[in-house]
Amino acid sequence: MTPDQVLADYEAGIGRHNFTVSEETSKHEYWNVSATPVDSRGEKGDTVYSYNVTIENTPPDAPTLIYPDNGNMSIMTRLPVFNWTDATDVDGDAVTYRLNITHSTCPDGPVYTGIPDSNKTPEQELNTSDECSGVYNWTVEAYDSEDYGPKSESWNFSIMPILILYLHNPVMDFGNMLPGYGDNTTEPGSAEPFVLENMGTVFARLVNVTADSDLWSSDPSPTENFQLKVSDNETGSVNLSGSATTWTDVSLPNITIIEDLNYTDSADTARIDIRIQSPSAEPKGLKSVNLTFWGEQA
């Protein structure tokens, strides 16, 4: 004991009963007390020992959940980022976490252990609410390499089935063009193609395109002088067998150009190339058309 602790015990009348403090002990230490009687002549009797006291490991406390917040029914990704507060460990041990995701009616989600930070993005996609009725539940436990602490509260959430189409480069400009000449976005140095991304949580069963006007006044659509074709921008993004993979005339009524545009992050973008040919009889002036891409949810 420190001199200050001895003085405090004396002034408090504690006498020979001494108390340690947590700062002076470490887990797995063995503590005991020995006592040796000594008479006035300095003769010592037998030393006796108390039972050992072992300082046990103290598990970390329970984390507090942050996101997905409890009862959240509008999550628009199958891979939400789970967040929670850091747990406290009184022994000062490094802490990792276990994230447990379960479902009320469908197969449980994954269990992740050894998470070093207070957040985790699942590698396994979760199901949308139309695929599995009911909700997901999630809890987190902290681990100090010996014991798990108490579980956090259990919160619930569900994944919304939603289709979100995003056009990365919505403006295409071919520049000046002489009558009778053409260009297309597959040529080096030409305009960039459209890149259409499915940012939702379900397949786009069909993607259609509609032109709001004719591009050429001398050659109304549909015409081979205004065409498009589709390809994978990422491998596996598009069902190519049911899509417009060869040059296809653009028409004012909508036409289907993509079948099954994927939503998975590594395979969710389609490339849409445009080909134009200026008719020989086309009068000079600015030529433009607005294209609307729209999808049908699987």
DANORMO-V282532 format. One record per run of one state. SS is the DSSP state (alpha for helix, beta for strand, coil for the rest). FROM is the first residue (numbers start at 0). LEN is the number of residues. If there is no record, write none. Layout:
ss	from	len
SS	FROM	LEN
SS	FROM	LEN
This chain:
ss	from	len
coil	0	2
alpha	2	9
coil	11	10
alpha	21	3
coil	24	5
beta	29	2
coil	31	2
beta	33	5
coil	38	5
beta	43	6
coil	49	3
beta	52	2
coil	54	10
beta	64	3
coil	67	4
beta	71	4
coil	75	5
beta	80	4
coil	84	11
beta	95	8
coil	103	7
beta	110	5
coil	115	3
beta	118	3
coil	121	6
beta	127	1
coil	128	7
beta	135	8
coil	143	4
beta	147	1
coil	148	6
beta	154	5
coil	159	5
beta	164	3
coil	167	14
beta	181	3
coil	184	9
beta	193	5
coil	198	5
beta	203	8
coil	211	11
beta	222	1
coil	223	2
beta	225	7
coil	232	5
beta	237	1
coil	238	1
alpha	239	3
coil	242	5
beta	247	2
coil	249	5
beta	254	7
coil	261	7
beta	268	9
coil	277	13
beta	290	7
coil	297	1
